[in-house]
Amino acid sequence: MSNKWLDHIPALFDELRPHALRSMRQFAEDEIVSMPQGPREGMPFRCAFMPWSALVLDEFDSGRWRRMFGRGPAQSAKTLLFTVIPTMYHLFECSESVIFGAPTHDMAYDIWNERVLPVVRETRYASLLPRSGAGSRGGKSRAIRLRNGAILRFMGAGGDDSQRSSYTARVAVLTELDHMERGASGDDEAGPADQIEARTTAFDAQAKIYGECTTTTEEGRIYIETTRLGTDTRIHFRCPHCLRWIEPVREGLSGWRGAASIVAAGSSAHYLCQLCQHPWSEADRATAAQSPRLVHRGQSVDESGRVIGPIPETHTLGLVWNAMHSPLRSMATLAEDEWRADQALDESLSKKVFQFNWALPWRTKRNEMDVTYPFLAEHVTDEYTHDPLRALSPGAAPDPLPAGIRFRTGQIDIQKRWLYVSADGWDNDLTDWTLFYTVVPIVPEGVGAEAPTREMIRDALDSALTMLVQTYAVDSVWVDTGYKHEGEQENIVRLWCAEQGDGVNALVGRSQGQMSRMTGERVELAPEIPDMIQCRRQPSGDMLWFLDVDRLKDEVYFRLFRPRGAPGYHYFPLDAANEARTDRSRGPASPGWIFQHYMRAKRIITQHPKTGHEVRIWREVGRQDLWDLAAYALAGAMVTLADLQASENQVPSSPVLDVARASAVDAGGIRTRY
Ligand SMILES: [Zn+2]
């Protein structure tokens, strides 16, 4: 006779009896369904789809590693292998708590919510999600208690340390590792990734840390963990032609270089085996992927496919792979990415290709686009024969100016003993024809080393202005007034500008970081004038223009790289590069002199020492005054064009805009007082 009160006892003991845990690989193949909205949505996870993933899960299961880090391309199962599967395995198969770390607490919650939870919902473990309380509804909770007792704890790099230090767990999963290096407070203590990892130290050698990220730079945490501290493990494939094992690398992707179009680049893409030089088709690549090997640093694969060499002495498995290892990316689209980045004017596409396709760190301090002499010489056209120097020769009639010029600007920069002077012609697209450049001595010849007097400076400015007005009929003049005369309280250059009246504009150049420090009362400018140009009314009542020269130089620089003849292109007079294109003369007022100044400016991408963010700096060695004048010229042209268009549309301009406007309206030149 059975006792119905005892019927449930065997089942209860079944529940309590410790069951043999499956391996992570077994668990993944039994339970995981691929991410919703992913390319394999709804399909069960199978290592066979990407055979090397079986080797990675076997490494996780081996018990050899305490710390397991993955650095791979974007969208290549990186999150699935290093975040989703380990998190679910420890929470559900092992019923143990997991710390889930990200740059911020909210990001940790969001990553769980967007990338892990949808996978959980597709499995039978959905029934273990809490039905009420924290985590069951909206709101970014600090922790979720599952119905099997395991707790998922979210931790971020921001926030106070107490939330981290009061909680321990054996398992920590860290995502977006390179973006959590610095705490919100920026203090010098251990980084937040280390602090989160420290929550596992109570478990000593039993602790398990998983982490992943796309590659940033060699200074990034994921690069350090995988390649410098970890095993720097690479995935080798077996070449179907020579039957040897190789790691597919960026250099092997071929066929796209020099292709006539992006379509041609894609259709001729293939991989060249670095051992036998035999091209791989897409089918060859799929075959090669069927025989993967994980090769740690210092190891190799022998002809029989055996991995030989000792395993590195470290607790950290560091796996590195690239888009050639992912069946989700074809060689054609990888080649198209390369071709497009190769054609692009700036570096951002190349950086993406390096980091997101090839898991290669982006090297800082690059200046791939040097402004060289042959490059600048290309900006000289036969149609534009204007001789910049003959205009000043006594008795010589100036060459006709290029057709298409709609208005002109003149620029003056004051240095210790010289004025640097240039004039540029512009059309409505701000296509730039540099017309003229020279120096005007401040100290007259024969006076020797005497310091320039106030009168000498004013005389030199007067003669430069005469030149610009009489020979080039400029619409506006832009004068750098950063110069301060010795012993003078007043800025005599600014004073001189004010005396000239409308059309002669006093400016100061500022670096990007200095733009917040401007004196005077803000003057509203036309909306099309970019904010790298600002105008302030000084206590004297005079206008002073503040120019963000760093950004203006970016503009001038990228205009040099526009396709030849495109709107906004920059032309130089024929004699700037002589017929043989050999003139590299350096002396002031020699025709090739302007190119020397342009070539001394280097645009460098580097990392901010404190924030780690990428920043552009301009580094200039030697005299580059004509290059500075190009930035003033572009600013002057932007203001003058806006003003011309305002007067054409008969928009009543505010009185302050008369500074640049009056001259522009009056085609006869600018009003001056001499
Ligand atoms: Zn081969």
Boltz pocket constraint, residues with backbone or C-beta under 6 A from the ligand:
constraints:
  - pocket:
      binder: B
      contacts: [[A, 239], [A, 240], [A, 241], [A, 242], [A, 243], [A, 244], [A, 273], [A, 274], [A, 275], [A, 276], [A, 277], [A, 278]]
      max_distance: 6.0
